[in-house]
Amino acid sequence: MSTFSRRKFLTTAGLSTVGAIALNACTSTETPTATTTTAASPTATATTAAPVNAADAPEVTKAKLGFIALTDASPLIIALEKGFFAKYGMKDVEVLKQASWGTTRDNIVLGSDAGGIDGAHILSPMPYLISEGKITNGNKVPMYILARLNTNGQAISIANDFKDAKIALKSESLKESFAKIKAGGKDIKCAVTFPGGTHDLWMRYWLSANGVDPDKDVSTIVVPPPQMVANMKAGNMQAFCVGEPWNARLVAQNSGYTALITGELWKDHPEKAFSLRADWVDKNPKAAKALLAGVLEAQVWCEDPANKEEMCKIVGADKWFKVPAAEILGRQQGKVDYGDGRTIDNLDLSMKFWKDSASYPFKSHDLWFVTEDMRWGYFDASTDAKAMVDKVNREDLWKEAAKMIGKEADIPKSTSRGIETFFDGVKFDPENPKAYLEGLKIKKA
């Protein structure tokens, strides 16, 4: 099986942005932009006293963490702004804006000692791809996943041209609509945020479940999240998959509509992760646990409905997302205007940070990500997925941090959430991923 090389990624990323409208406020630089807030800032409310014994004090008080301007980065931002990092002794944390997932990858490979970062808000498959050198030109940089940052909260958006065809979750007209455009000599472009990442996998799953081969019938291109709306406006793609607030922003600007939210594709699906370089964690185990405790406490805070409006105001600020809070809040509350006449009000399908074990890094979910990346050729078909997951997934640290913040009762009893069912009736049994892979009709593996 072929792997997605760094050269191919850079070529794809370059092609995707030809003719794009620049969003200088979000993506004008490929170097990390520092945003720091101490516990003394106006928005910080958590106590600065670390609730740990002196013997458990973190080895260092500083860490550099990356984030992309997406709502699911909120726990890192809130942990900083509300003083949760400082509460556990990590008083010198920097949260650094990254221009793209490629930038996140490159800065993780550099590490903070060389001007990069120690960890990040990241697409859940990326720590596996980085650890195995699949997206780093063969340079294997071991990573650990310490927590899931959220479930749900993404969407697939599509150009207004398809409103009459009523393209949605299940669309018999999708394949025919795309085929007509292609027969007319125009390429169909479906944008994702990173090869092998979550948005790539949601897009590929949706297309293939509706009879469209993502490698033969369309061109899958790479566009950074903050540039999605501008590229859709410019006519550079027919569809894109990205996290919020960019789907809601597209609808607010009447530049396209939401075909589906990903909670409909797979209810309570895993999404982003909090991940650190393995060498940083191994060198600073107490600091890593303190960071994780700050993130978990922030997730609990973000989950509280009473905090949603404040959360959206904080992350929507110019130094973070530069997006009006009102364009973030609606979908956080489960209120979705699809932009084609459909609306729903269903909090259970919205982004979750803590509820229903959203933060716990189930190994069964990571096993699906690795298996799905095998499906599309990002990992070899012979990959020992379980061994890889056991090496990268640090659910043990999550359990320790949960106890630190007084949430021991929320620790799941199993590392598996069991059999998962997708919108098309396909099931993934983590006890038999091979059967799942063999049963898929459209695949590379």
ChimeraX attribute file (.defattr): number of C-alpha atoms within 10 A of each C-alpha:
attribute: neighborCount
match mode: 1-to-1
recipient: residues
	/A:1	14
	/A:2	12
	/A:3	16
	/A:4	19
	/A:5	17
	/A:6	16
	/A:7	12
	/A:8	13
	/A:9	17
	/A:10	13
	/A:11	13
	/A:12	18
	/A:13	20
	/A:14	13
	/A:15	14
	/A:16	22
	/A:17	18
	/A:18	10
	/A:19	11
	/A:20	19
	/A:21	16
	/A:22	14
	/A:23	13
	/A:24	10
	/A:25	12
	/A:26	23
	/A:27	18
	/A:28	10
	/A:29	14
	/A:30	15
	/A:31	17
	/A:32	20
	/A:33	18
	/A:34	14
	/A:35	14
	/A:36	15
	/A:37	21
	/A:38	20
	/A:39	22
	/A:40	15
	/A:41	13
	/A:42	10
	/A:43	16
	/A:44	19
	/A:45	14
	/A:46	17
	/A:47	16
	/A:48	19
	/A:49	10
	/A:50	19
	/A:51	14
	/A:52	14
	/A:53	7
	/A:54	8
	/A:55	7
	/A:56	15
	/A:57	17
	/A:58	21
	/A:59	15
	/A:60	16
	/A:61	17
	/A:62	18
	/A:63	19
	/A:64	21
	/A:65	27
	/A:66	30
	/A:67	26
	/A:68	25
	/A:69	27
	/A:70	22
	/A:71	24
	/A:72	28
	/A:73	23
	/A:74	27
	/A:75	28
	/A:76	27
	/A:77	25
	/A:78	25
	/A:79	30
	/A:80	31
	/A:81	25
	/A:82	25
	/A:83	27
	/A:84	32
	/A:85	32
	/A:86	28
	/A:87	24
	/A:88	26
	/A:89	27
	/A:90	26
	/A:91	22
	/A:92	18
	/A:93	21
	/A:94	22
	/A:95	26
	/A:96	23
	/A:97	26
	/A:98	26
	/A:99	24
	/A:100	25
	/A:101	24
	/A:102	22
	/A:103	20
	/A:104	28
	/A:105	23
	/A:106	18
	/A:107	24
	/A:108	27
	/A:109	23
	/A:110	15
	/A:111	19
	/A:112	16
	/A:113	9
	/A:114	10
	/A:115	13
	/A:116	22
	/A:117	26
	/A:118	25
	/A:119	30
	/A:120	29
	/A:121	27
	/A:122	27
	/A:123	22
	/A:124	26
	/A:125	24
	/A:126	27
	/A:127	28
	/A:128	27
	/A:129	25
	/A:130	23
	/A:131	23
	/A:132	19
	/A:133	18
	/A:134	20
	/A:135	26
	/A:136	20
	/A:137	13
	/A:138	13
	/A:139	13
	/A:140	16
	/A:141	20
	/A:142	20
	/A:143	28
	/A:144	26
	/A:145	29
	/A:146	28
	/A:147	27
	/A:148	29
	/A:149	31
	/A:150	30
	/A:151	28
	/A:152	26
	/A:153	27
	/A:154	28
	/A:155	27
	/A:156	25
	/A:157	32
	/A:158	25
	/A:159	21
	/A:160	18
	/A:161	11
	/A:162	20
	/A:163	16
	/A:164	8
	/A:165	13
	/A:166	15
	/A:167	21
	/A:168	22
	/A:169	21
	/A:170	17
	/A:171	18
	/A:172	14
	/A:173	16
	/A:174	19
	/A:175	16
	/A:176	14
	/A:177	14
	/A:178	19
	/A:179	17
	/A:180	11
	/A:181	12
	/A:182	14
	/A:183	9
	/A:184	8
	/A:185	8
	/A:186	11
	/A:187	16
	/A:188	19
	/A:189	21
	/A:190	26
	/A:191	29
	/A:192	28
	/A:193	27
	/A:194	24
	/A:195	27
	/A:196	27
	/A:197	22
	/A:198	27
	/A:199	24
	/A:200	23
	/A:201	21
	/A:202	19
	/A:203	23
	/A:204	25
	/A:205	21
	/A:206	24
	/A:207	22
	/A:208	18
	/A:209	21
	/A:210	17
	/A:211	18
	/A:212	20
	/A:213	19
	/A:214	21
	/A:215	14
	/A:216	8
	/A:217	18
	/A:218	18
	/A:219	16
	/A:220	25
	/A:221	25
	/A:222	28
	/A:223	27
	/A:224	24
	/A:225	27
	/A:226	27
	/A:227	21
	/A:228	30
	/A:229	24
	/A:230	16
	/A:231	22
	/A:232	23
	/A:233	17
	/A:234	13
	/A:235	15
	/A:236	21
	/A:237	22
	/A:238	21
	/A:239	25
	/A:240	30
	/A:241	31
	/A:242	27
	/A:243	26
	/A:244	22
	/A:245	29
	/A:246	25
	/A:247	31
	/A:248	27
	/A:249	20
	/A:250	24
	/A:251	21
	/A:252	15
	/A:253	12
	/A:254	14
	/A:255	20
	/A:256	27
	/A:257	30
	/A:258	27
	/A:259	27
	/A:260	20
	/A:261	25
	/A:262	29
	/A:263	21
	/A:264	16
	/A:265	20
	/A:266	18
	/A:267	18
	/A:268	22
	/A:269	21
	/A:270	27
	/A:271	27
	/A:272	24
	/A:273	27
	/A:274	29
	/A:275	30
	/A:276	25
	/A:277	22
	/A:278	20
	/A:279	15
	/A:280	19
	/A:281	19
	/A:282	12
	/A:283	12
	/A:284	15
	/A:285	18
	/A:286	18
	/A:287	24
	/A:288	23
	/A:289	23
	/A:290	29
	/A:291	29
	/A:292	28
	/A:293	27
	/A:294	28
	/A:295	27
	/A:296	29
	/A:297	23
	/A:298	25
	/A:299	26
	/A:300	17
	/A:301	20
	/A:302	23
	/A:303	21
	/A:304	13
	/A:305	12
	/A:306	10
	/A:307	11
	/A:308	18
	/A:309	17
	/A:310	15
	/A:311	24
	/A:312	23
	/A:313	15
	/A:314	20
	/A:315	25
	/A:316	24
	/A:317	13
	/A:318	12
	/A:319	15
	/A:320	22
	/A:321	22
	/A:322	14
	/A:323	18
	/A:324	16
	/A:325	19
	/A:326	15
	/A:327	20
	/A:328	25
	/A:329	21
	/A:330	19
	/A:331	25
	/A:332	24
	/A:333	18
	/A:334	17
	/A:335	16
	/A:336	21
	/A:337	18
	/A:338	23
	/A:339	22
	/A:340	19
	/A:341	8
	/A:342	11
	/A:343	11
	/A:344	12
	/A:345	14
	/A:346	12
	/A:347	14
	/A:348	15
	/A:349	25
	/A:350	25
	/A:351	29
	/A:352	26
	/A:353	27
	/A:354	23
	/A:355	16
	/A:356	13
	/A:357	18
	/A:358	23
	/A:359	28
	/A:360	25
	/A:361	26
	/A:362	23
	/A:363	21
	/A:364	22
	/A:365	23
	/A:366	25
	/A:367	25
	/A:368	23
	/A:369	24
	/A:370	25
	/A:371	27
	/A:372	24
	/A:373	25
	/A:374	23
	/A:375	22
	/A:376	24
	/A:377	18
	/A:378	24
	/A:379	25
	/A:380	16
	/A:381	19
	/A:382	9
	/A:383	12
	/A:384	13
	/A:385	19
	/A:386	17
	/A:387	10
	/A:388	16
	/A:389	22
	/A:390	14
	/A:391	14
	/A:392	20
	/A:393	22
	/A:394	19
	/A:395	21
	/A:396	10
	/A:397	18
	/A:398	23
	/A:399	20
	/A:400	17
	/A:401	25
	/A:402	20
	/A:403	15
	/A:404	20
	/A:405	16
	/A:406	11
	/A:407	15
	/A:408	13
	/A:409	9
	/A:410	16
	/A:411	17
	/A:412	14
	/A:413	8
	/A:414	10
	/A:415	14
	/A:416	17
	/A:417	15
	/A:418	14
	/A:419	12
	/A:420	18
	/A:421	14
	/A:422	17
	/A:423	16
	/A:424	14
	/A:425	9
	/A:426	13
	/A:427	15
	/A:428	22
	/A:429	19
	/A:430	22
	/A:431	12
	/A:432	10
	/A:433	20
	/A:434	13
	/A:435	13
	/A:436	17
	/A:437	18
	/A:438	11
	/A:439	12
	/A:440	13
	/A:441	11
	/A:442	18
	/A:443	19
	/A:444	14
	/A:445	20
